[in-house]
Each structure stands twice: as C-alpha cells, then as structure tokens.
Amino acid sequence: MRDKWAIREAVWTALETARVVRGKTVHDKIPHFLGCEQAAALAAELPEWQAARAVKSNPDQAQRPLRQLALEQGKLLYMAVPRLKDERVFIELDPTRPDVVPAKAATISGAFRVGRPVYVSEMPPIDLVVSGSVAVNRQGVRVGKGGGFADLEYGLATAAGVVRPETPVISTVHPMQVLDEDLPWTQHDVPLDIVVTTDAVIRCHGSGERRPRPTGIYWEDLDERKIRSIPLLVKLRQEKGQVA
C-alpha cells in the first residue's frame, strides 16, 4: 500500500498533467478541479443534502459551489476557519440575513466579511458534513492535503455533540481523484459516506458496515507543534489538565 504522501503527489501531478484543475498548481492543496460546479449540482440532488438544514463545510475552492448552493437553498452554513486559527473555529453564514449574498458569502473572504465567528458550543446539530479531498476510494477512505485540519474539525464537532456518528459525510472530487486501490487509514481519519464526481454518485458502504468514526480529539496523534498552532486545542488541553 502506498503511503499518503506518495498518493498525494501522484494525484496532484496527474491532475495538473491532465489540465483538469484551475490555477498554476494544486500541490499542497485540495484540488480546485474543473467540473466542481457539476459535482455540486449532482450532490444537491442527494436526499441527504435535501433533508439537511445545517451544513458544515471545508473552506476550499473546490467546494465553493456547494457552499453557494447551500445558502441559495436556505441552509444554515458553517465554514471552518482556515487552519483553525481562532478559538471560534467556524464561521456561521445565515442565509436569512440580507447581507449574506450566496455567491459572495461562499468565498473565504466573503464569509469572513459577513459571517459570524462561533464557538463549536454555539452551533446547532449538523445534518451534513462536506469535506474536500485529494484522493478517495470507493470504500470511503479519504486522503486530504496533509494538514489534518478536516479531521480535527470533525473531532471538535463530534466532541461537542454537534456532529453525530450517523451524520453523513460527503466529498466532491474529479473522477481522477477516485482511486481503485486500498488507501491508508487511521483512527482519526473521517470516512466518507458518499463521493460525488462530475458525473457519478458513489455510495461508499453499500450494504457493508461503515468504518468507525472519530469520537473526539485523539491527543496521542498530535505533536506539540500542532497543538500550539491551534488556539482551541491549547485551551482544551488546559481545561482538561493535560500536561504540555
């Protein structure tokens, strides 16, 4: 089995070589793939999406069309603060507010202008989680860009009780990001329920059993540098009396 960095490098290079991404490079990023708008439209047809009233999403460009659709359809949207640089790790975007214009509020800069930074404890129950990916497989294993922030966002939300074990997790990707191979997986990795490409919906579990979900923050998997770079983790460790 290839390790995560080998998988990332191969996917980034393949996407750039095929010219199916926007920008000069997608290395070290969630790929902003051509057709992300079509993937978002297909995801919006899912019954899980249509039933969702509150959605948590990553802030990357590839999922911007899906964030815009959420706001256009009247869903309460929570976008993660990039790199979790604030104790209030999510931005709340309420589509009922007149200054929340979906096309602008769905961008990172627009969300910070009109959104409300919130603590995890202020959030309502989340009905659907949207996660960006570098690579996925049909079994629901996801490889991100390597920062570990998506897993931390999920762990924080789970620990606070706003994301439940049954909350669906979806990702939109280019078809080239769907790999037909086993991918590395650890206890803090969040498995996907549904992968949506530009022209297909992949339900990852079928009749099989879902992989276990993270139940909170796995402190043993975090090094000191990572903890100190995220204010909320520093605060939580102090509250729990964990020694640096």
RAWO-V980485 format. One record per residue. PHI is phi in degrees with one decimal (999 if undefined). OMEGA is omega in radians with two decimals (NA if undefined). D_FIRST is the distance of its C-alpha to the first C-alpha in Angstrom with 1 decimal. Layout:
phi & omega & d_first
PHI & OMEGA & D_FIRST
PHI & OMEGA & D_FIRST
This chain:
phi & omega & d_first
999 & 3.09 & 0.0
-69.7 & 3.08 & 3.8
-81.1 & -3.01 & 6.5
-63.2 & -3.11 & 9.4
-68.6 & 3.08 & 11.7
-64.6 & 3.11 & 10.0
-65.9 & 3.13 & 9.7
-58.3 & -3.10 & 13.3
-59.2 & -3.13 & 14.7
-65.9 & -3.12 & 13.6
-69.0 & 3.13 & 15.1
-56.3 & -3.11 & 18.1
-65.0 & -3.13 & 18.9
-63.3 & -3.14 & 18.6
-65.4 & 3.13 & 20.9
-66.6 & 3.14 & 23.3
-63.3 & -3.14 & 23.5
-79.8 & 3.13 & 24.3
57.5 & 3.13 & 26.8
-113.0 & 3.12 & 25.9
-130.8 & 3.11 & 26.2
-95.3 & 3.14 & 29.3
97.2 & -3.10 & 30.0
-69.2 & -3.13 & 29.5
-150.1 & 3.03 & 25.9
-116.2 & 3.09 & 23.4
-59.6 & -3.12 & 21.3
68.7 & -3.13 & 21.1
-133.3 & 2.87 & 22.4
-75.3 & -3.00 & 21.9
-60.0 & 3.04 & 22.6
-85.6 & -2.94 & 26.2
-86.0 & 3.04 & 25.6
-67.0 & -3.11 & 28.4
97.1 & -3.14 & 29.3
-63.9 & 3.08 & 28.6
-66.9 & 3.11 & 32.2
-65.6 & 3.11 & 31.6
-64.1 & 3.12 & 28.5
-63.6 & 3.13 & 30.7
-62.4 & 3.12 & 33.5
-68.4 & 3.11 & 31.3
-63.0 & -3.12 & 30.0
-69.5 & 3.07 & 33.6
-87.4 & -3.12 & 34.4
-65.9 & 3.08 & 32.1
-61.3 & 3.12 & 34.3
-64.6 & 3.09 & 32.3
-68.1 & -3.07 & 33.2
-64.8 & 3.14 & 36.8
-82.6 & -3.05 & 37.3
-75.6 & 3.06 & 36.0
-105.1 & 3.10 & 38.8
-125.9 & -3.05 & 36.8
-122.7 & 3.00 & 33.5
-105.8 & -3.09 & 31.2
-134.5 & 2.95 & 29.4
-70.2 & -3.08 & 27.5
-92.0 & -2.99 & 29.7
-72.9 & -3.06 & 27.7
-63.2 & -3.10 & 29.5
-61.2 & -3.13 & 27.2
-101.2 & 3.11 & 28.4
-59.1 & 3.11 & 32.0
-59.6 & 3.12 & 33.3
-73.1 & 3.06 & 32.1
-64.2 & 3.12 & 33.8
-63.8 & 3.11 & 36.9
-62.2 & 3.12 & 37.0
-58.0 & -3.12 & 36.8
-69.6 & 3.12 & 39.9
-62.3 & -3.12 & 41.7
-92.9 & 3.03 & 41.3
80.1 & 3.14 & 42.7
-88.3 & 3.03 & 39.6
-75.1 & -3.00 & 39.6
-116.7 & 3.05 & 36.6
-118.3 & 3.14 & 34.9
-106.1 & -3.14 & 33.0
-67.0 & 3.02 & 31.0
-69.1 & -3.12 & 32.6
-52.0 & 3.11 & 30.3
61.1 & 3.04 & 28.6
52.3 & -3.02 & 30.7
-80.7 & -3.13 & 33.5
-132.3 & 3.06 & 36.2
-60.9 & 3.03 & 36.9
-86.3 & -2.89 & 37.6
-84.9 & 3.10 & 34.0
-129.3 & 3.03 & 34.8
-105.3 & 3.11 & 37.3
-88.8 & 3.09 & 39.3
-119.6 & -3.09 & 40.4
-101.2 & -3.06 & 43.2
-67.1 & 3.11 & 44.1
-81.1 & 3.11 & 47.6
-80.2 & -3.07 & 48.5
-65.3 & -3.12 & 50.3
-84.0 & 3.11 & 48.6
-90.9 & 3.10 & 45.1
-89.1 & -2.96 & 44.9
-50.0 & -3.07 & 41.6
-61.7 & -3.14 & 40.8
-88.2 & -3.09 & 41.4
-67.6 & -3.13 & 40.3
-76.1 & 3.08 & 36.8
-85.5 & 3.13 & 36.2
-63.4 & -3.11 & 35.3
-63.4 & 3.13 & 38.7
-65.5 & 3.14 & 40.6
-63.5 & 3.13 & 39.0
-70.4 & 3.13 & 40.1
-72.7 & -3.00 & 43.6
-112.7 & -3.11 & 44.4
-85.0 & 3.14 & 41.9
-113.8 & 3.08 & 42.6
-63.8 & -3.10 & 40.3
-133.4 & 2.96 & 39.8
-77.9 & 3.14 & 38.6
-56.6 & -3.10 & 36.1
-66.5 & -3.14 & 38.9
-88.0 & -3.03 & 41.0
-82.8 & 3.02 & 38.6
-79.8 & 3.03 & 39.2
-57.8 & -3.14 & 36.7
-90.3 & -3.10 & 34.0
-94.2 & -3.09 & 33.6
-157.2 & 3.11 & 30.5
-112.8 & 3.07 & 27.8
-108.3 & -3.10 & 26.6
-127.4 & 3.03 & 23.4
-79.2 & -3.08 & 22.2
-141.6 & 2.92 & 18.6
-93.2 & 3.11 & 16.7
-145.4 & 3.09 & 14.1
-142.3 & 2.92 & 14.0
-128.8 & -3.04 & 13.1
-74.7 & 3.09 & 15.7
-90.4 & 3.08 & 14.9
92.3 & 3.08 & 16.1
-82.3 & -3.06 & 13.2
-118.8 & 2.99 & 14.3
-116.2 & 3.12 & 13.3
-91.2 & -3.06 & 16.6
-84.9 & 2.99 & 18.1
112.1 & -3.13 & 17.4
-83.4 & -3.13 & 20.8
80.1 & -3.03 & 20.2
-72.9 & 3.12 & 23.5
-60.7 & 3.13 & 22.7
-67.8 & 3.11 & 21.5
-67.5 & 3.08 & 24.6
-56.3 & -3.12 & 26.9
-64.3 & -3.13 & 25.7
-62.4 & 3.11 & 26.1
-64.7 & -3.14 & 29.5
-67.5 & 3.10 & 30.7
-69.1 & 3.13 & 29.5
-61.4 & 3.13 & 31.3
-82.6 & 3.11 & 34.3
84.3 & -3.13 & 34.3
-87.1 & 2.97 & 34.3
-115.0 & -3.08 & 30.9
-106.2 & -3.13 & 30.6
-57.3 & -3.11 & 27.8
-88.7 & -3.14 & 28.9
-64.1 & -3.11 & 29.1
-65.7 & 3.08 & 27.1
-121.0 & -3.12 & 24.4
-124.7 & 3.05 & 24.0
-141.6 & 3.04 & 22.5
-104.5 & -3.07 & 23.9
-146.0 & 2.95 & 21.7
-75.7 & 3.13 & 22.1
-54.0 & 3.14 & 20.7
-68.6 & 3.12 & 18.5
-85.3 & 3.10 & 16.7
-89.6 & -3.04 & 15.7
-102.7 & 3.13 & 12.3
-96.1 & -3.14 & 11.8
-160.3 & 3.04 & 8.2
-70.8 & 3.12 & 6.6
-118.7 & -3.14 & 6.9
-62.2 & -3.12 & 7.3
-147.0 & 3.10 & 10.9
-127.6 & -3.03 & 13.7
-64.7 & -3.12 & 17.4
-91.6 & 3.12 & 18.8
-75.4 & -3.12 & 16.7
-92.2 & 3.12 & 19.0
-74.3 & 3.12 & 17.8
-92.6 & 3.00 & 19.5
-94.2 & -3.07 & 22.1
-139.3 & 3.00 & 22.8
-113.6 & 3.13 & 21.4
-118.6 & 3.08 & 24.2
-102.7 & 3.13 & 24.0
-65.4 & -3.07 & 27.1
-143.9 & -3.10 & 27.9
-154.2 & 3.02 & 26.0
-114.1 & -3.13 & 25.5
-113.4 & 3.04 & 22.3
-89.4 & -2.86 & 22.9
-76.2 & -3.02 & 19.6
-104.7 & -3.09 & 20.8
56.5 & 3.09 & 23.5
-93.8 & -3.12 & 25.1
-80.6 & -3.10 & 22.1
-84.9 & 3.11 & 22.0
-71.5 & 3.00 & 20.9
-67.0 & 3.11 & 18.5
-63.7 & 3.13 & 20.6
-93.0 & 2.99 & 22.0
-58.9 & -3.11 & 22.6
-107.6 & -3.13 & 26.2
164.3 & 3.12 & 27.1
-91.0 & 3.09 & 26.3
-96.5 & -3.04 & 24.1
-59.3 & -3.10 & 26.0
-67.2 & 3.12 & 24.0
-92.2 & -3.08 & 21.0
-107.6 & 3.05 & 23.5
-89.1 & -3.06 & 24.8
-61.0 & -3.13 & 28.5
-62.5 & 3.14 & 28.2
-64.1 & -3.13 & 26.5
-59.9 & -3.08 & 29.1
-68.9 & -3.14 & 32.0
-83.3 & -3.08 & 30.9
-122.1 & -3.05 & 31.3
-52.6 & -3.10 & 34.9
-66.4 & 3.10 & 34.3
-66.3 & 3.09 & 31.9
-59.7 & -3.14 & 34.5
-63.2 & -3.12 & 37.2
-63.6 & 3.13 & 35.2
-64.8 & 3.11 & 34.6
-64.9 & -3.14 & 38.3
-65.4 & -3.11 & 39.3
-87.0 & 3.11 & 37.2
72.7 & 3.13 & 38.5
-78.5 & -3.07 & 35.2
-86.0 & 3.12 & 35.7
-69.0 & NA & 34.3
